[in-house]
């Protein structure tokens, strides 16, 4: 009998591990009601709407998501509007099996997301407001998020990764994070500083138009292939040579120089001692400019004539992506700055801006810049040629329709009657 009871307990326990989806407001009127009713590993799917509540995970391993995190319109219209000092609250013991995905978090209080050191991923969220921080003390990966209007965009998020995020119009973009990896982020228009009192790595990032320093740190950090431009103070300020800066552009910042970091293969206005450093104008596609104390942003991609093209560390080899998601090393040698130049002048103007250039790469987001990028998308299950184009799209308009069959018949049989 005891063995039978144990078996039943085990069966029931495993039954609870099968994830259910709880829908708000169809199944539960509020998100917190759904959390309270949920079992471990359940998914809570939130329909578009404005939910005026603060929520707590209560240490449950739950995925809380909008109906379509890949649709910016859905994310923007699925709003948790906090009613207390913290809008989304983790207990701190949630691991990577818990997550917050594709939601807009608004707060009039101190914190948008209060992590308490949790390992839960935060993905494709928009965080607005938070007098102290938009995202605070989260150790899980923070990806594809936009954080605006906060005291600090991201604060005290240690030993984590922050990638493909936009941190704008805060007091600080990133503040007081240690051993943190920051990659392909835009950190701009923050009133006091872009990245402050933070250690770790900054890679393929654009840091621009911040009120004070672009990056300020006094401890060991690595900064590579970043562009610092239009910041009110120095682009990079470091008090120790254990901060290394490689393949970076520091131009048109409020003060020249960079303190005492070890700098190599970088373009630094005013110059800086170090192997491969240059003091030459990067010749951005569209330079930004100062008007009084205000910086007007430009386009910081590199033209073919830029002295930064092919001037980076010759020993650098990588398959990583640049700030825009394009292949990092295109020519024989890596470029200096956040954007890798690619000669696309013999290609098509995929993005319709009148100029065939690096921006035309991989419009359809399939990871391969090719002729298929003329299309907005490739239909699921469609037959595709080796170059990525639709196999039966005879007229090349990215749509398979009667016109294509007419063309194919002409090729095979001659004109139709």
ABEGO torsion letter per residue (X at the ends): XAAAAAAAAAAAAAAAABBBBBBOAAABABAAAAAAABBBGBBBBBBBEBBBBBBBAGGBBBBBBBABAABAAAAAABBBBBABABABBBAGABBAABBBBGBBBBBABABABBAGGBABBBBGBBBBEGAABABBGBABBBBGBBBBGBABABBGBBGBBBBGBBBBGBABABBGBBGBBBBGBBBBGBAABABBGBBEBBBGBBBBGBABBABBBABBBBBBGBBBBGBABBABBBABAABBBBGBBBBGBABBEAEABBBBGBBBBGEBBEBGBBBBBAGBABBBBBBEABBBBBBABBBAABAABGABBAABBBABBBAAGBBABABABBBBEABBBBBAAABBBAAGAGBBBAAABGAAGAGBBBAAAABABBBBGBBBBAAGBBAABAAGAGBBBAAAAAAAAAAAAEBBX
